[in-house]
Amino acid sequence: NKLNLNCLIDLKRLDKEKDNIQKEIKKAFENKIIGKISEQKYISLMNKLSEESKLIDIKKNEYNEIMESNRLFEEKFDEFVKNIDNLNEDKLETIRLFVDSVYINENKIIPKYKFE
């Protein structure tokens, strides 16, 4: 949840940066129209702003992928816990005989068996 919250905060910041870029694009166009900047300066500025916008889109996609990965992991973990809750005492005892511990790593639930 904390990771998702940090991702949401960063996504909001990136949205603000993207809005600022859009404002800069509009301002650059207006300055070109009134002759305040040259065509060459305008093209250079547009290339720079376009590159910044692409980088922001890449970062946003990365954050969205992280959040989706976390969501899928949470679903798997919840299912894992639900399945444990549904086990009766006999089955739990059988598991205890074979499983030493359970590790949670990235998006995986990994049992460590006693015979490993």
N, CA, C and O atoms as CSV, one atom per row, in Angstrom:
chain,resi,resn,atom,element,x,y,z
A,1,ASN,N,N,0.825,-1.200,0.000
A,1,ASN,CA,C,0.000,0.000,0.000
A,1,ASN,C,C,0.864,1.257,0.000
A,1,ASN,O,O,0.552,2.243,-0.668
A,2,LYS,N,N,1.959,1.203,0.763
A,2,LYS,CA,C,2.846,2.365,0.810
A,2,LYS,C,C,3.482,2.599,-0.551
A,2,LYS,O,O,3.601,3.737,-1.004
A,3,LEU,N,N,3.893,1.506,-1.204
A,3,LEU,CA,C,4.481,1.624,-2.534
A,3,LEU,C,C,3.469,2.196,-3.516
A,3,LEU,O,O,3.808,3.061,-4.323
A,4,ASN,N,N,2.233,1.722,-3.453
A,4,ASN,CA,C,1.187,2.253,-4.337
A,4,ASN,C,C,0.933,3.727,-4.063
A,4,ASN,O,O,0.726,4.509,-4.991
A,5,LEU,N,N,0.948,4.101,-2.801
A,5,LEU,CA,C,0.745,5.507,-2.451
A,5,LEU,C,C,1.873,6.359,-3.029
A,5,LEU,O,O,1.621,7.426,-3.587
A,6,ASN,N,N,3.118,5.890,-2.899
A,6,ASN,CA,C,4.248,6.624,-3.472
A,6,ASN,C,C,4.121,6.722,-4.989
A,6,ASN,O,O,4.428,7.762,-5.573
A,7,CYS,N,N,3.673,5.653,-5.622
A,7,CYS,CA,C,3.467,5.672,-7.071
A,7,CYS,C,C,2.395,6.695,-7.446
A,7,CYS,O,O,2.562,7.451,-8.403
A,8,LEU,N,N,1.302,6.716,-6.698
A,8,LEU,CA,C,0.233,7.676,-6.987
A,8,LEU,C,C,0.705,9.113,-6.820
A,8,LEU,O,O,0.342,9.986,-7.608
A,9,ILE,N,N,1.512,9.359,-5.796
A,9,ILE,CA,C,2.073,10.701,-5.576
A,9,ILE,C,C,2.964,11.083,-6.748
A,9,ILE,O,O,2.877,12.197,-7.266
A,10,ASP,N,N,3.826,10.153,-7.166
A,10,ASP,CA,C,4.716,10.428,-8.298
A,10,ASP,C,C,3.932,10.606,-9.600
A,10,ASP,O,O,4.290,11.445,-10.426
A,11,LEU,N,N,2.874,9.830,-9.786
A,11,LEU,CA,C,2.047,9.995,-10.980
A,11,LEU,C,C,1.393,11.373,-11.014
A,11,LEU,O,O,1.309,12.000,-12.069
A,12,LYS,N,N,0.939,11.832,-9.872
A,12,LYS,CA,C,0.319,13.162,-9.799
A,12,LYS,C,C,1.350,14.249,-10.131
A,12,LYS,O,O,1.051,15.212,-10.837
A,13,ARG,N,N,2.577,14.071,-9.603
A,13,ARG,CA,C,3.655,15.020,-9.894
A,13,ARG,C,C,3.971,15.018,-11.393
A,13,ARG,O,O,4.166,16.075,-11.995
A,14,LEU,N,N,4.019,13.824,-11.987
A,14,LEU,CA,C,4.299,13.721,-13.423
A,14,LEU,C,C,3.187,14.347,-14.258
A,14,LEU,O,O,3.456,14.948,-15.298
A,15,ASP,N,N,1.940,14.211,-13.811
A,15,ASP,CA,C,0.830,14.865,-14.510
A,15,ASP,C,C,0.991,16.385,-14.486
A,15,ASP,O,O,0.726,17.055,-15.484
A,16,LYS,N,N,1.426,16.925,-13.349
A,16,LYS,CA,C,1.658,18.376,-13.258
A,16,LYS,C,C,2.787,18.799,-14.191
A,16,LYS,O,O,2.699,19.831,-14.855
A,17,GLU,N,N,3.856,17.992,-14.238
A,17,GLU,CA,C,4.961,18.294,-15.147
A,17,GLU,C,C,4.486,18.275,-16.594
A,17,GLU,O,O,4.879,19.125,-17.393
A,18,LYS,N,N,3.646,17.314,-16.925
A,18,LYS,CA,C,3.117,17.214,-18.292
A,18,LYS,C,C,2.248,18.435,-18.611
A,18,LYS,O,O,2.315,18.972,-19.717
A,19,ASP,N,N,1.435,18.872,-17.648
A,19,ASP,CA,C,0.625,20.078,-17.847
A,19,ASP,C,C,1.513,21.296,-18.081
A,19,ASP,O,O,1.219,22.130,-18.938
A,20,ASN,N,N,2.603,21.395,-17.314
A,20,ASN,CA,C,3.529,22.517,-17.489
A,20,ASN,C,C,4.165,22.491,-18.878
A,20,ASN,O,O,4.356,23.539,-19.495
A,21,ILE,N,N,4.486,21.319,-19.358
A,21,ILE,CA,C,5.060,21.198,-20.703
A,21,ILE,C,C,4.040,21.670,-21.737
A,21,ILE,O,O,4.395,22.379,-22.679
A,22,GLN,N,N,2.781,21.281,-21.569
A,22,GLN,CA,C,1.739,21.717,-22.501
A,22,GLN,C,C,1.611,23.248,-22.503
A,22,GLN,O,O,1.409,23.860,-23.552
A,23,LYS,N,N,1.730,23.848,-21.331
A,23,LYS,CA,C,1.676,25.314,-21.248
A,23,LYS,C,C,2.873,25.933,-21.954
A,23,LYS,O,O,2.736,26.944,-22.643
A,24,GLU,N,N,4.050,25.328,-21.784
A,24,GLU,CA,C,5.249,25.832,-22.450
A,24,GLU,C,C,5.130,25.710,-23.966
A,24,GLU,O,O,5.578,26.590,-24.701
A,25,ILE,N,N,4.525,24.616,-24.431
A,25,ILE,CA,C,4.316,24.437,-25.868
A,25,ILE,C,C,3.405,25.535,-26.408
A,25,ILE,O,O,3.683,26.125,-27.452
A,26,LYS,N,N,2.341,25.798,-25.707
A,26,LYS,CA,C,1.393,26.840,-26.128
A,26,LYS,C,C,2.076,28.208,-26.145
A,26,LYS,O,O,1.904,28.991,-27.079
A,27,LYS,N,N,2.854,28.479,-25.095
A,27,LYS,CA,C,3.553,29.770,-24.998
A,27,LYS,C,C,4.585,29.909,-26.124
A,27,LYS,O,O,4.724,30.981,-26.715
A,28,ALA,N,N,5.301,28.828,-26.416
A,28,ALA,CA,C,6.293,28.862,-27.484
A,28,ALA,C,C,5.624,29.139,-28.824
A,28,ALA,O,O,6.141,29.909,-29.634
A,29,PHE,N,N,4.477,28.513,-29.057
A,29,PHE,CA,C,3.749,28.737,-30.305
A,29,PHE,C,C,3.302,30.193,-30.415
A,29,PHE,O,O,3.437,30.813,-31.470
A,30,GLU,N,N,2.772,30.727,-29.327
A,30,GLU,CA,C,2.337,32.128,-29.327
A,30,GLU,C,C,3.524,33.056,-29.588
A,30,GLU,O,O,3.415,34.016,-30.351
A,31,ASN,N,N,4.664,32.760,-28.945
A,31,ASN,CA,C,5.860,33.585,-29.150
A,31,ASN,C,C,6.361,33.507,-30.594
A,31,ASN,O,O,6.871,34.493,-31.127
A,32,LYS,N,N,6.219,32.353,-31.219
A,32,LYS,CA,C,6.623,32.191,-32.623
A,32,LYS,C,C,5.709,33.016,-33.521
A,32,LYS,O,O,6.167,33.693,-34.442
A,33,ILE,N,N,4.412,32.951,-33.241
A,33,ILE,CA,C,3.428,33.675,-34.063
A,33,ILE,C,C,3.671,35.186,-34.011
A,33,ILE,O,O,3.601,35.857,-35.041
A,34,ILE,N,N,3.954,35.717,-32.837
A,34,ILE,CA,C,4.150,37.173,-32.720
A,34,ILE,C,C,5.579,37.591,-33.057
A,34,ILE,O,O,5.906,38.777,-33.011
A,35,GLY,N,N,6.428,36.628,-33.393
A,35,GLY,CA,C,7.786,36.943,-33.810
A,35,GLY,C,C,8.765,37.150,-32.674
A,35,GLY,O,O,9.856,37.681,-32.880
A,36,LYS,N,N,8.391,36.741,-31.492
A,36,LYS,CA,C,9.274,36.904,-30.334
A,36,LYS,C,C,10.445,35.920,-30.368
A,36,LYS,O,O,11.523,36.218,-29.855
A,37,ILE,N,N,10.231,34.738,-30.978
A,37,ILE,CA,C,11.314,33.773,-31.159
A,37,ILE,C,C,11.341,33.340,-32.626
A,37,ILE,O,O,10.327,33.373,-33.323
A,38,SER,N,N,12.514,32.938,-33.063
A,38,SER,CA,C,12.681,32.515,-34.453
A,38,SER,C,C,12.104,31.114,-34.662
A,38,SER,O,O,11.827,30.377,-33.716
A,39,GLU,N,N,11.936,30.783,-35.938
A,39,GLU,CA,C,11.452,29.447,-36.306
A,39,GLU,C,C,12.424,28.376,-35.801
A,39,GLU,O,O,12.011,27.333,-35.294
A,40,GLN,N,N,13.711,28.653,-35.950
A,40,GLN,CA,C,14.727,27.693,-35.515
A,40,GLN,C,C,14.679,27.494,-33.996
A,40,GLN,O,O,14.768,26.364,-33.516
A,41,LYS,N,N,14.541,28.577,-33.249
A,41,LYS,CA,C,14.436,28.492,-31.786
A,41,LYS,C,C,13.169,27.730,-31.394
A,41,LYS,O,O,13.175,26.933,-30.456
A,42,TYR,N,N,12.083,27.986,-32.128
A,42,TYR,CA,C,10.807,27.308,-31.857
A,42,TYR,C,C,10.947,25.798,-32.072
A,42,TYR,O,O,10.507,25.006,-31.239
A,43,ILE,N,N,11.557,25.407,-33.182
A,43,ILE,CA,C,11.733,23.984,-33.480
A,43,ILE,C,C,12.609,23.328,-32.425
A,43,ILE,O,O,12.318,22.223,-31.969
A,44,SER,N,N,13.668,23.998,-32.042
A,44,SER,CA,C,14.564,23.467,-31.012
A,44,SER,C,C,13.817,23.287,-29.689
A,44,SER,O,O,13.956,22.258,-29.029
A,45,LEU,N,N,13.042,24.272,-29.313
A,45,LEU,CA,C,12.266,24.217,-28.070
A,45,LEU,C,C,11.211,23.113,-28.136
A,45,LEU,O,O,10.989,22.405,-27.154
A,46,MET,N,N,10.565,22.968,-29.284
A,46,MET,CA,C,9.543,21.929,-29.431
A,46,MET,C,C,10.165,20.536,-29.335
A,46,MET,O,O,9.576,19.636,-28.736
A,47,ASN,N,N,11.338,20.353,-29.913
A,47,ASN,CA,C,12.020,19.062,-29.821
A,47,ASN,C,C,12.363,18.737,-28.369
A,47,ASN,O,O,12.184,17.605,-27.920
A,48,LYS,N,N,12.850,19.727,-27.647
A,48,LYS,CA,C,13.197,19.534,-26.233
A,48,LYS,C,C,11.954,19.183,-25.423
A,48,LYS,O,O,11.973,18.234,-24.639
A,49,LEU,N,N,10.884,19.934,-25.605
A,49,LEU,CA,C,9.649,19.695,-24.855
A,49,LEU,C,C,9.023,18.354,-25.229
A,49,LEU,O,O,8.472,17.666,-24.369
A,50,SER,N,N,9.103,17.987,-26.475
A,50,SER,CA,C,8.578,16.697,-26.920
A,50,SER,C,C,9.349,15.552,-26.265
A,50,SER,O,O,8.751,14.564,-25.838
A,51,GLU,N,N,10.656,15.681,-26.185
A,51,GLU,CA,C,11.481,14.651,-25.544
A,51,GLU,C,C,11.145,14.538,-24.054
A,51,GLU,O,O,11.034,13.431,-23.526
A,52,GLU,N,N,10.984,15.673,-23.378
A,52,GLU,CA,C,10.612,15.664,-21.964
A,52,GLU,C,C,9.248,14.993,-21.774
A,52,GLU,O,O,9.052,14.228,-20.830
A,53,SER,N,N,8.327,15.281,-22.663
A,53,SER,CA,C,6.983,14.693,-22.590
A,53,SER,C,C,7.046,13.174,-22.760
A,53,SER,O,O,6.353,12.443,-22.053
A,54,LYS,N,N,7.868,12.700,-23.688
A,54,LYS,CA,C,8.024,11.258,-23.903
A,54,LYS,C,C,8.612,10.584,-22.660
A,54,LYS,O,O,8.172,9.502,-22.274
A,55,LEU,N,N,9.606,11.225,-22.036
A,55,LEU,CA,C,10.208,10.658,-20.828
A,55,LEU,C,C,9.188,10.566,-19.697
A,55,LEU,O,O,9.173,9.591,-18.946
A,56,ILE,N,N,8.351,11.566,-19.580
A,56,ILE,CA,C,7.295,11.543,-18.564
A,56,ILE,C,C,6.332,10.393,-18.832
A,56,ILE,O,O,5.927,9.690,-17.906
A,57,ASP,N,N,5.964,10.199,-20.097
A,57,ASP,CA,C,5.054,9.091,-20.442
A,57,ASP,C,C,5.683,7.742,-20.093
A,57,ASP,O,O,4.996,6.845,-19.604
A,58,ILE,N,N,6.973,7.598,-20.338
A,58,ILE,CA,C,7.673,6.351,-20.003
A,58,ILE,C,C,7.642,6.126,-18.495
A,58,ILE,O,O,7.355,5.019,-18.040
A,59,LYS,N,N,7.936,7.166,-17.718
A,59,LYS,CA,C,7.909,7.041,-16.259
A,59,LYS,C,C,6.508,6.696,-15.762
A,59,LYS,O,O,6.349,5.864,-14.869
A,60,LYS,N,N,5.494,7.337,-16.342
A,60,LYS,CA,C,4.120,7.047,-15.927
A,60,LYS,C,C,3.769,5.591,-16.202
A,60,LYS,O,O,3.128,4.938,-15.379
A,61,ASN,N,N,4.186,5.083,-17.352
A,61,ASN,CA,C,3.932,3.676,-17.674
A,61,ASN,C,C,4.626,2.756,-16.679
A,61,ASN,O,O,4.055,1.748,-16.265
A,62,GLU,N,N,5.856,3.095,-16.292
A,62,GLU,CA,C,6.583,2.281,-15.315
A,62,GLU,C,C,5.846,2.246,-13.978
A,62,GLU,O,O,5.711,1.184,-13.370
A,63,TYR,N,N,5.375,3.395,-13.523
A,63,TYR,CA,C,4.632,3.443,-12.257
A,63,TYR,C,C,3.335,2.647,-12.355
A,63,TYR,O,O,2.963,1.942,-11.417
A,64,ASN,N,N,2.651,2.759,-13.484
A,64,ASN,CA,C,1.406,1.997,-13.656
A,64,ASN,C,C,1.681,0.492,-13.674
A,64,ASN,O,O,0.894,-0.290,-13.141
A,65,GLU,N,N,2.788,0.092,-14.281
A,65,GLU,CA,C,3.159,-1.327,-14.283
A,65,GLU,C,C,3.482,-1.811,-12.874
A,65,GLU,O,O,3.110,-2.923,-12.499
A,66,ILE,N,N,4.164,-0.992,-12.101
A,66,ILE,CA,C,4.477,-1.347,-10.707
A,66,ILE,C,C,3.185,-1.525,-9.923
A,66,ILE,O,O,3.034,-2.493,-9.177
A,67,MET,N,N,2.263,-0.601,-10.089
A,67,MET,CA,C,1.005,-0.676,-9.354
A,67,MET,C,C,0.192,-1.901,-9.778
A,67,MET,O,O,-0.435,-2.546,-8.938
A,68,GLU,N,N,0.198,-2.222,-11.054
A,68,GLU,CA,C,-0.520,-3.399,-11.528
A,68,GLU,C,C,0.130,-4.673,-10.982
A,68,GLU,O,O,-0.562,-5.609,-10.582
A,69,SER,N,N,1.439,-4.697,-10.969
A,69,SER,CA,C,2.161,-5.842,-10.423
A,69,SER,C,C,1.833,-6.019,-8.940
A,69,SER,O,O,1.627,-7.141,-8.477
A,70,ASN,N,N,1.784,-4.926,-8.209
A,70,ASN,CA,C,1.420,-4.979,-6.789
A,70,ASN,C,C,-0.007,-5.477,-6.601
A,70,ASN,O,O,-0.294,-6.249,-5.686
A,71,ARG,N,N,-0.885,-5.029,-7.468
A,71,ARG,CA,C,-2.282,-5.457,-7.371
A,71,ARG,C,C,-2.391,-6.972,-7.595
A,71,ARG,O,O,-3.096,-7.667,-6.863
A,72,LEU,N,N,-1.696,-7.465,-8.600
A,72,LEU,CA,C,-1.727,-8.906,-8.869
A,72,LEU,C,C,-1.122,-9.699,-7.718
A,72,LEU,O,O,-1.634,-10.755,-7.346
A,73,PHE,N,N,-0.030,-9.185,-7.157
A,73,PHE,CA,C,0.587,-9.861,-6.017
A,73,PHE,C,C,-0.367,-9.900,-4.835
A,73,PHE,O,O,-0.499,-10.933,-4.178
A,74,GLU,N,N,-1.028,-8.796,-4.560
A,74,GLU,CA,C,-1.975,-8.751,-3.447
A,74,GLU,C,C,-3.100,-9.765,-3.649
A,74,GLU,O,O,-3.538,-10.417,-2.701
A,75,GLU,N,N,-3.559,-9.888,-4.887
A,75,GLU,CA,C,-4.603,-10.879,-5.170
A,75,GLU,C,C,-4.099,-12.283,-4.878
A,75,GLU,O,O,-4.798,-13.077,-4.248
A,76,LYS,N,N,-2.885,-12.594,-5.335
A,76,LYS,CA,C,-2.311,-13.926,-5.106
A,76,LYS,C,C,-2.094,-14.164,-3.616
A,76,LYS,O,O,-2.365,-15.252,-3.107
A,77,PHE,N,N,-1.608,-13.150,-2.929
A,77,PHE,CA,C,-1.357,-13.291,-1.499
A,77,PHE,C,C,-2.667,-13.496,-0.744
A,77,PHE,O,O,-2.749,-14.345,0.143
A,78,ASP,N,N,-3.689,-12.718,-1.095
A,78,ASP,CA,C,-5.008,-12.878,-0.458
A,78,ASP,C,C,-5.569,-14.276,-0.699
A,78,ASP,O,O,-6.166,-14.879,0.192
A,79,GLU,N,N,-5.370,-14.781,-1.913
A,79,GLU,CA,C,-5.830,-16.139,-2.226
A,79,GLU,C,C,-5.058,-17.162,-1.397
A,79,GLU,O,O,-5.632,-18.126,-0.892
A,80,PHE,N,N,-3.767,-16.944,-1.264
A,80,PHE,CA,C,-2.922,-17.827,-0.453
A,80,PHE,C,C,-3.416,-17.859,0.994
A,80,PHE,O,O,-3.572,-18.931,1.579
A,81,VAL,N,N,-3.658,-16.689,1.561
A,81,VAL,CA,C,-4.140,-16.597,2.942
A,81,VAL,C,C,-5.518,-17.236,3.071
A,81,VAL,O,O,-5.798,-17.931,4.047
A,82,LYS,N,N,-6.367,-17.000,2.091
A,82,LYS,CA,C,-7.716,-17.589,2.112
A,82,LYS,C,C,-7.631,-19.116,2.090
A,82,LYS,O,O,-8.365,-19.798,2.804
A,83,ASN,N,N,-6.740,-19.633,1.273
A,83,ASN,CA,C,-6.576,-21.088,1.202
A,83,ASN,C,C,-6.055,-21.649,2.524
A,83,ASN,O,O,-6.462,-22.736,2.933
A,84,ILE,N,N,-5.184,-20.942,3.181
A,84,ILE,CA,C,-4.703,-21.383,4.496
A,84,ILE,C,C,-5.847,-21.379,5.498
A,84,ILE,O,O,-5.993,-22.305,6.296
A,85,ASP,N,N,-6.651,-20.332,5.447
A,85,ASP,CA,C,-7.793,-20.238,6.362
A,85,ASP,C,C,-8.783,-21.384,6.153
A,85,ASP,O,O,-9.452,-21.811,7.095
A,86,ASN,N,N,-8.874,-21.876,4.926
A,86,ASN,CA,C,-9.821,-22.941,4.611
A,86,ASN,C,C,-9.296,-24.334,4.948
A,86,ASN,O,O,-10.041,-25.311,4.883
A,87,LEU,N,N,-8.048,-24.425,5.297
A,87,LEU,CA,C,-7.480,-25.733,5.630
A,87,LEU,C,C,-7.945,-26.175,7.015
A,87,LEU,O,O,-8.016,-25.380,7.952
A,88,ASN,N,N,-8.250,-27.431,7.112
A,88,ASN,CA,C,-8.598,-27.930,8.438
A,88,ASN,C,C,-7.297,-28.283,9.183
A,88,ASN,O,O,-6.213,-28.257,8.599
A,89,GLU,N,N,-7.416,-28.601,10.430
A,89,GLU,CA,C,-6.241,-28.843,11.284
A,89,GLU,C,C,-5.393,-30.010,10.782
A,89,GLU,O,O,-4.167,-29.955,10.881
A,90,ASP,N,N,-6.003,-31.051,10.251
A,90,ASP,CA,C,-5.243,-32.194,9.726
A,90,ASP,C,C,-4.362,-31.781,8.552
A,90,ASP,O,O,-3.193,-32.159,8.476
A,91,LYS,N,N,-4.925,-31.015,7.655
A,91,LYS,CA,C,-4.147,-30.563,6.501
A,91,LYS,C,C,-3.033,-29.616,6.938
A,91,LYS,O,O,-1.923,-29.674,6.409
A,92,LEU,N,N,-3.324,-28.754,7.890
A,92,LEU,CA,C,-2.296,-27.850,8.399
A,92,LEU,C,C,-1.135,-28.625,9.027
A,92,LEU,O,O,0.031,-28.276,8.842
A,93,GLU,N,N,-1.459,-29.639,9.742
A,93,GLU,CA,C,-0.424,-30.455,10.369
A,93,GLU,C,C,0.432,-31.148,9.305
A,93,GLU,O,O,1.648,-31.259,9.458
A,94,THR,N,N,-0.193,-31.604,8.249
A,94,THR,CA,C,0.543,-32.223,7.149
A,94,THR,C,C,1.491,-31.210,6.511
A,94,THR,O,O,2.642,-31.531,6.215
A,95,ILE,N,N,1.010,-29.999,6.303
A,95,ILE,CA,C,1.859,-28.944,5.735
A,95,ILE,C,C,3.027,-28.657,6.673
A,95,ILE,O,O,4.163,-28.506,6.223
A,96,ARG,N,N,2.758,-28.583,7.953
A,96,ARG,CA,C,3.826,-28.311,8.926
A,96,ARG,C,C,4.917,-29.376,8.894
A,96,ARG,O,O,6.077,-29.082,9.180
A,97,LEU,N,N,4.559,-30.591,8.553
A,97,LEU,CA,C,5.543,-31.670,8.468
A,97,LEU,C,C,6.542,-31.451,7.334
A,97,LEU,O,O,7.703,-31.851,7.430
A,98,PHE,N,N,6.084,-30.817,6.271
A,98,PHE,CA,C,6.921,-30.671,5.081
A,98,PHE,C,C,7.473,-29.266,4.852
A,98,PHE,O,O,8.548,-29.107,4.272
A,99,VAL,N,N,6.749,-28.258,5.299
A,99,VAL,CA,C,7.149,-26.880,5.012
A,99,VAL,C,C,7.821,-26.276,6.239
A,99,VAL,O,O,7.251,-26.231,7.329
A,100,ASP,N,N,9.054,-25.812,6.026
A,100,ASP,CA,C,9.798,-25.191,7.104
A,100,ASP,C,C,9.399,-23.728,7.273
A,100,ASP,O,O,9.172,-23.256,8.387
A,101,SER,N,N,9.319,-23.019,6.148
A,101,SER,CA,C,8.952,-21.608,6.184
A,101,SER,C,C,8.428,-21.187,4.817
A,101,SER,O,O,8.528,-21.925,3.837
A,102,VAL,N,N,7.879,-20.002,4.779
A,102,VAL,CA,C,7.355,-19.451,3.537
A,102,VAL,C,C,7.959,-18.072,3.361
A,102,VAL,O,O,7.910,-17.240,4.266
A,103,TYR,N,N,8.535,-17.833,2.175
A,103,TYR,CA,C,9.138,-16.543,1.854
A,103,TYR,C,C,8.282,-15.825,0.826
A,103,TYR,O,O,7.712,-16.432,-0.080
A,104,ILE,N,N,8.212,-14.542,0.993
A,104,ILE,CA,C,7.499,-13.718,0.029
A,104,ILE,C,C,8.557,-12.846,-0.631
A,104,ILE,O,O,9.186,-12.003,0.008
A,105,ASN,N,N,8.733,-13.076,-1.938
A,105,ASN,CA,C,9.774,-12.369,-2.672
A,105,ASN,C,C,9.180,-11.842,-3.963
A,105,ASN,O,O,8.668,-12.605,-4.782
A,106,GLU,N,N,9.251,-10.523,-4.141
A,106,GLU,CA,C,8.674,-9.859,-5.297
A,106,GLU,C,C,7.227,-10.310,-5.457
A,106,GLU,O,O,6.409,-10.041,-4.577
A,107,ASN,N,N,6.896,-10.968,-6.524
A,107,ASN,CA,C,5.509,-11.376,-6.734
A,107,ASN,C,C,5.329,-12.870,-6.563
A,107,ASN,O,O,4.459,-13.471,-7.194
A,108,LYS,N,N,6.145,-13.473,-5.714
A,108,LYS,CA,C,6.093,-14.919,-5.545
A,108,LYS,C,C,5.979,-15.287,-4.076
A,108,LYS,O,O,6.516,-14.609,-3.200
A,109,ILE,N,N,5.283,-16.354,-3.836
A,109,ILE,CA,C,5.211,-16.953,-2.504
A,109,ILE,C,C,5.984,-18.267,-2.610
A,109,ILE,O,O,5.579,-19.176,-3.335
A,110,ILE,N,N,7.097,-18.360,-1.884
A,110,ILE,CA,C,8.010,-19.481,-2.048
A,110,ILE,C,C,8.094,-20.276,-0.750
A,110,ILE,O,O,8.585,-19.765,0.257
A,111,PRO,N,N,7.617,-21.531,-0.764
A,111,PRO,CA,C,7.766,-22.357,0.439
A,111,PRO,C,C,9.190,-22.928,0.499
A,111,PRO,O,O,9.769,-23.286,-0.527
A,112,LYS,N,N,9.735,-23.005,1.697
A,112,LYS,CA,C,11.020,-23.668,1.907
A,112,LYS,C,C,10.695,-24.966,2.629
A,112,LYS,O,O,10.232,-24.974,3.769
A,113,TYR,N,N,10.953,-26.057,1.927
A,113,TYR,CA,C,10.604,-27.359,2.462
A,113,TYR,C,C,11.675,-27.840,3.444
A,113,TYR,O,O,12.848,-27.491,3.313
A,114,LYS,N,N,11.273,-28.620,4.401
A,114,LYS,CA,C,12.194,-29.121,5.414
A,114,LYS,C,C,13.249,-30.044,4.821
A,114,LYS,O,O,14.348,-30.148,5.366
A,115,PHE,N,N,12.947,-30.701,3.742
A,115,PHE,CA,C,13.890,-31.649,3.161
A,115,PHE,C,C,14.837,-31.004,2.166
A,115,PHE,O,O,15.654,-31.705,1.568
A,116,GLU,N,N,14.761,-29.704,1.967
A,116,GLU,CA,C,15.675,-29.012,1.039
A,116,GLU,C,C,17.023,-28.787,1.690
A,116,GLU,O,O,17.922,-28.221,1.068
